[in-house]
Structures are given as C-alpha cells and as structure tokens.
Amino acid sequence: MAGSNVTIADVAEIAGVSKMSVSRAINGQPGLSEKTRQRILAVIEEIGYVPTIGPKARPVGSKLVALLVAGITTTYMGEIIRGVSNAAERLNYGLMLYSQGEERNIHRTSYYLSLLGSNQVDGVLLVVPHDYEAIINDLKQHELPYVIIDHHSKTGNEPSVTATNRKGVLDAMRHLLALGHRRIGFITGRMEITCAHDRLQGYRDGLAEVGLPFDPELVREGDFHQPSGFQSTQALLQLADPPTAIIASNDVMAFGAMDAIKAAGLVVGRDVSLIGFDDILMASQTYPPLTTVRQPLAAMGETAMEMLVTLFHGKPVLSPRRELGTELIVRGSTSPVAGR
C-alpha cells in the first residue's frame, strides 16, 4: 500500500480515527489533541498517503499550494505547518501536504516531482527538503512559484524565510562564555542544509570573540535526530579533555545529548551545560528544562505563505530572503562551569 493507491479511509482505519479527523490533521485545523494529530501524521508518512484534488473540484480562479516537507513527525515541523495552514486559511488558499519521509529516497522524490508538475498546484512551499537542487530546478522548469522555509541558497537569490540562525548560536555561545565555559562542544545538523552551516558559523563566531581557537575534535556532525545527539555527545564526553558545555543544533538532538550525559553518570546543568535550538514544546518539559534558542517556527510558515501569495500576484518581494529574529531562552540546563 503506497502513494496513489492509498485513500483517506485507509489512513483513518490504520490510525483508528474518522476521515474528518484525518482531514483536520492534514489541514492543521483545531478539534484534535496533539497526540492524535501526531499519530495521524505518522500514519500518513508511513503509508505514503498523498491528498489529491482533481481539476473539477477546484473553483475557477482558486489557488492551491503544495507544502513539501522532509518529515512530519516532529513538533518543529508541526509548528511550521500550523503557521502555513493559518495563513492559507486567512488568505483563502487551498493547501496540500506532501511528506518526503525522514530519509532521502530518490524514488519518492521523483514521485513528488511528477505530482508537483501535474498542474494540480499553483505554487510550492518547501521545508528543508531532501534533493533540494533537483526539486528547485524542476519547479523552475514548470514555472511554479516557490518559497523555501528554514533553508536558503548560498547566493541568497531564492525566495526564502529563515531565522537568524548564526546570531542565535552566537547568543548561546555568549551565554556559555559568560558562565566561564571554555571547552564547548557543538553538534551540527544536516550539513547540506544552510541553516546548519549558519549555526556552525555562529559557534565559530563565539569562539573568535574571546580569542579561543576552533578545535575540530569538539565538533560532531549530527542529522537533527535524537540518536545522533546521543552518539555525538558520547563521543565528546570520551575525549581526554571533554567539554564542560555542549550546543546542539536543534532541541531533538539536545534531548539525545541529555540522555548521553545522564548515561555517563553526569548531571545536566551541573557537570555539563547544554543548549538546544528551536524551543519546541518539550524543551520546557525536560528535566532539567532545556536552555535553547527560540526560533519563530509558526511565524516562519505564515511569512512564507504570504510571500508566495505576493508571487502569485506577480508582485516582486521586497527581499528574496527574509530572516526572523531568534531569542535565547535560559532555563535549568546551563550553569556556571564547575569550580567557578
């Protein structure tokens, strides 16, 4: 069971909910608990359900937007989807959700490219997609307007909405340095995504501000998933001179780092300070609560939708790249370096 052979009824049956509940989950509408919404989205991703709307079902002059995401099982993605959905409803635009799955799959990418080029949609929003270059080239060939969320081209010429990723990590570094930390580890995200590069640069900026050298052994490459946060932190703690603080490039990897610190018999926030990035809901509910860099995920989704509507109307956007501000949220997972 996969792709076009899957119906909304199949999703409802597997998730144990009504078809109306599936529709609400897809369109980000109220009336569902977050647990139920996440269960439905996980089933959609697992069996490859893609909502389809035939030409006859579309009112004359209507606009339909495709939202292509790399995966929909995280609160991070859910917040962006919520922002996009709110803006689409406010602006009276239809919305179709496509999930690539968490891992790169060239066959699924080809499948989505065929759907996006089938004249069913008028524009596309993309959130940190796999096979980014292939997708963008295909959208240009079909002359489909698009906006990228949480990723941008190196030239900055593609329409995109991001956060101040570099400054966000620099703020985190300044916080740790002010607490007396000098051995600071860093866990990157997927390095083919520019936001991961920007966050790593913020780490390097923080070191440079106080004249500390960049030490490659203190940097571990992650992938934005919890296991890589755990494994990277294990490796950092096994160094002959381990870090007294660690910054993870998202909260989910920071949760993995928390587990690794505790597994090593150490106390988060006392023996090792820890900072994440995103400020998803669970960040405030861990023990200890996670210090993190908040990025306005829902606002990023809304802004991207508004930019796409501007492109629909043939109007130039004031700047092809929009950056929304981040904020350091200090909680219990950071403290002065031991002995200070």
MARDODO-541518 format. One record per residue: x, y, z of N, C-alpha, C in turn. Coordinates in steps of 0.2 Angstrom, whole numbers, plus 5000, padded with zeros to 4 digits. Layout:
XYZXYZXYZ ...
This chain:
500449945000500050005000500450065000 500450104995500850164995500650214989 500750284990500650334985499950334983 499850334977499150354974498650304976 498850244978498350184979498050194986 498350244990498150244997497550304997 497050285001496550335002496450365009 496150415010496050445017495650395021 495250355018494950305023495450255025 495950235021496550195024496850225030 497050285029497350325034496950325041 496250335040495850335046495850275049 495750215045495750155048496350135052 496950145049497550125052497650165059 497450235058497550275064497050275069 496450235067495950225072495550285073 495450335068495050395069494550395063 494250455063493750465057494150495052 493750495046494050535040494150605041 493650635045493650705047494250725051 494450675055495050695059495650695055 495650645050496250645046496250715042 495750735039495650795036495950855040 495750855047495950905051496650905052 496950845053497650845054498050865048 497850855042498150875036498150945035 497550975037497451045036497651095042 497951065047498051095053497551135057 496951105056496351135059496251105066 495951145071495851135078495351075078 495251045085494750995086495150925087 495750925087496150865088496650875094 496850825098497350835103498050825099 498550855102499150855098499450775098 499250735102499450665102499150635096 498450645095498050615090498350645083 498450705083498750735077499350705074 499850695079500450665078500450595075 499950555078499850485076499550485069 499150525067498850535061499450545056 499850605057500350625053500850565052 500950535057501450475057501250425052 500550405052500250355048500350385041 500150445040500150475033500850465030 501350475034502050475032502250405030 502050355035502250285034501950255028 501350265026501050235021501050275014 501350335015501350375009500750405006 500250425010499650455008499750525005 499550534999499550604996498850624994 498550674998497950704996497950734989 497450714985497350734978496750774977 496750824973496150864971496150874964 495650844961495550844953495350914951 495450924945495350994942494651014943 494150964942493450984943493251004950 493650984955493551004962493751074964 494151104959494451174961493951224958 493751274962493351334959493851374954 493451404949493851444945494151504948 494851504947495151564950495451544956 495351484959495651464965496351454965 496751454970497451444971497551384976 497951344974498151284978498951284979 499151274985499851274987500051214989 500651184987500851124990501451144995 501351105001501851115006502251045006 502951055004503350995004503850995010 503850945014504250945020504650875020 505150885023505650825024505350765028 504950785033504650735038504150775042 503650745045503150775049503050745056 503550715058503450685065503650725071 503950785069504250825075503850885076 503850905082503550975084503751025080 504451025078504651085074504351085068 504151035064503851035058503151055059 502851025064502151035066501951115067 502451145070502351225071502451255064 502851235060502851275053502251265049 502051195050501451185046500851225049 500851225055500251265059500251345056 500851365055500951435053500651445046 500951395042500751395035499951395034 499651345038498951325037498551385040 498751425045498451485047498451535042 498951545039499051595034498651585028 498651515026498251495020497551505021 497251485027496551495028496351565029 496751605031496651685032496651715025 497051685020497151715014496651685009 496251625011495851595007496151555001 496751515003497051474998497051405001 496951354996496951284997497751264999 497751205003498451185005498451105004 498951085001499151015000499750995004 499750945008500350925011500750865008 501350875007501750815004502350805009 502450745011503050725015503550675012 504150695011504650655008504850595013 504750595019504950555024505650575026 505850555032506450575035507150565032 507150515028507750495024507650515017 508250525014508250535006508050475003 507650484998507350424994507250454987 507650434982507650464975507050444972 506750384973506150364970505550414972 505550424979504950464982505050534979 505650564978505750624976505550634969 505650584964505350584958504650584958 504350544962503550544963503350604964 503650644969503350714971503450764965 504050754962504150804956503550794951 503350734950502850714945502150744947 502050744954501450774956501450854956 502050884958502050954958502050984951 502250944946502250964939501550944935 501050924939500450894936499950944935 500151014936499651064936499051064941 499251024946498751024952498851084957 499451104957499651154962499851224958 499751274961500051344958500651364961 500851344967501451364970501651314975 502351314978502551264982502951304988 502851274994503251295000503651235002 504351245003504751185004505051195011 505051145015505451155022505951105022 506651125022507251085022507151025019 507051025012506950965008507550925007 507450855006508050815003508050834995 508550824992508650834985508450904983 508650954987508451024986508551044979 509151034976509351064970508951034964 508750974964508350944959507650964959 507450974965506751004966506651074964 507151114966507151184963507151194956 507651154953507751154946507051134942 506751084945506151064942505551114943 505551144948505051204949505151254944 505751274943505951324938505751304931 505851244930505651224923504851224922 504551214927503751214927503551284928 503951334929503751404931503351404937 503451364942503051364948503351414953 502951464956503251504961503351464967 503851474971504051444977504351484982 504351464988504751494994505051434998 505651445000505951395004505951425012 505851375016505751385023506351355027 506751395031507251365035507851345031 507951365025508451355021508551405016 509151425014509251475008509851455004 509751484998510351464993510951504996 511551484994512151524996512151594993 511851594987511851664984511351714987 510851684990510351724993509851744988 509851724982509351744977508651714977 508651654980508051614980507551644986 506851644984506451674989506451624995 506551655001506651605007506451645013 506251605018506151635025506551595030 507051625034507451585039507351625045 507751605050507851635056508551665057 508751705062509451725062509851675066 509951615062510251555065510951575067 511351615063512051625065512051665072 511651715072511651765078511351725084 510851675083510551635088511051595092 511551565088512051525091512551565094 512751625091513151675094512951695101 512251705102512051725108512051665113 512051605111512151545115512851545118 513251555113514051555115514151605120 513951665119514051725123513751705130 513251675131512951655137513451605141 513651555137514051505140514751535142 515051575138515651605139515651655145 515051685146514951725152514951685158 514751625158514751575163515351545165 515851565161516551535162516751475158 516351455153516451395149516951415144 517451365143517951375138518051315133 517851255136517851195132517151185130 516951205124516251205122516151155116 515751105116515651065111515051085107 515051065100514551085096514351025091 513651015091513350965087513050995081 513250985075512951015069512250985067 511951015062511350975059511550945052 511050935048511250905041511650965038 512250945036512651005033512551015026 512050985022511851005016511351065016 511151075023510651125024510951195026 510851245023511251305025511151335032 510551315035510451335042510951305047 511151245045511651205049512351235048 512451265042513151295041513051365045 512551405045512451465049512551455056 512251405059512351385066513051375068 513351335064514051315065514551385065 514351425060514751485060514651535066 514051535069513851565075514351545081 514451475081514851445086515551475085 515851475079516451495077516551575079 516051605077516051675079516151685087 515751645091515851655098516551645100 516851595098517551575099518051635098 517951665092518351715089518251775093 517651795096517551855100518051855106 518151795109518551795115519251765114 519451755107520151735106520251665107 519751625107519851545108519951515101 520351465100520451435094519951385092 519751375086519251325084519651255084 519351215088519551145089519151095085 519351065080518851025076518650965080 519050935085518850875089518250895094 518050955095517450975099516850985094 516850975088516350975083516150905081 515550885081515250825079514650835074 514650805068514150815064513550775065 512950805066512350765068511850775062 511250755063510750755057510050775059 510050815065509450845068508950785071 509250725072508850675075509150655082 508750635086508950615093509550565094 509550515090510150465091510750505089 510850545084511450575083511650625088 511150655092511350695098511650655103 511350595104511650545109512350525108 512450495101513050475099513650525099 513450585097513950645096514150665103 513650665108513850685115514250625118 514150565117514550515120515250525117 515350535111516050545108516350605111 516050665112516350725115516550705123 516150665126516250655133516850605134 517050565129517550525129518250555127 518250615126518850655124519250655130 519950655129520450665135520250725139 520050785136519850845139519150855137 518650835140517950835137517650905138 517150925134516850995135516551005142 516451065144516051075150515351095148 515251115142514651135139514551115132 513951105130513851075123513251115120 513251135114512751165110512551115105 511851095104511651055099511251095094 511251085088510951125083510151125082 509851075086509151085087508951045094 508351055096508151035103508150955103 507950925097507850855097508550815098 509050845095509750815097509950835104 509750895106509950905113509550855118 509050835116508650785121509150715121 509450705115509850645115510550655119 510750725118511350735122511150735130 510550755132510450745139510450675141 510250625137510250555139510950535139 511350555135512050535135512450555141 512250625143512650655149512350615155 511750595156511550555161511750485161 511850455155512050385155512850385157 513150445157513850445159513950455166 513350465170513350475177513450545179 513350595174513450665175512750695176 512750755178512150795179512150855174 511550855170511450905165511350975169 511751025167511651085170512151095176 512451045179512951055184513651035181 513650965179514350945176514450965169 513850965165513950985158513351025157 513451095155512951135152512751115145 512051125144511851105137511351155134 511351175128510951225125510651185118 510051195117509751175110509551225106 509151215101508951265096508251245094 507751295094507051295091506651315096 506651285103506251295108505551265106 505551205105504951165104504651155111 504051125111503651125117503951085122 504251025120504650985125505251015128 505551065126506151095128505951125135 505451145137505251175143505051115148 504951055146504651005150505150945152 505750955149506350905151506550915158 506950875161507250885167508050885167 508350935168508151005169507851035163 507451085163507151125157507751145153 507651145147508251155142508351225140 508951255141509051315138509151305131 508851355127508851345120508751415116 508851415110508751465106508051465102 507651505104506951505101506951535094 506651495089506551525083505851525081 505551575078504851585077504551545072 504451475073504351425068503651445064 503151455068502451465065502451535061 502851585064502851645060503251635054 503751595054504151575048503651545042 503251505045502751475040502251525037 502051565042501551615039501851665035 502451685036502851735032502951705025 503151645025503251615018502651605014 502051595017501451585014501251655011 501351715015501251775012501651795007 502351775007502751795001502551754995 502351694996502051654990501451684987 501051714991500451754988500651814984 501151844987501451904984501651884977 502051824976502251804970501751784965 501151754968500551734964500351804960 500351854964500051914961500551954956 501151924955501551954950501952014953 501952014960502252074963502952054965 503452094965504152074967504152084975 504552034978504552034985505152084987 505052124993505552174994506252144995 506252084998506952054998506851974997 507151944993507051874992507151834998 507651855003507751825009507551855015 507051825019506851855025507151825031 507351855036507651825042507251855048 506951805052506551825058507051815064 506951855069507351855075507251795079 507851775082507851725087507951755094 507851715099507951735106508151675110 508651695114508951645119508451635125 508251575126507851565132508251525137 508451555143508851525148508451485153 508551425154508251385159508751345163 508551285165509051255170509551215168 509651205161510151155158510851195158 510951255160511551295159511751325166 512351325168512551355174513351375174 513551405179514251425178514751355178 515251365175515751305174515951285182 515951215183516051185189516751215192 516751235198517351265201517351335201 516951375197517051445196516751475202 
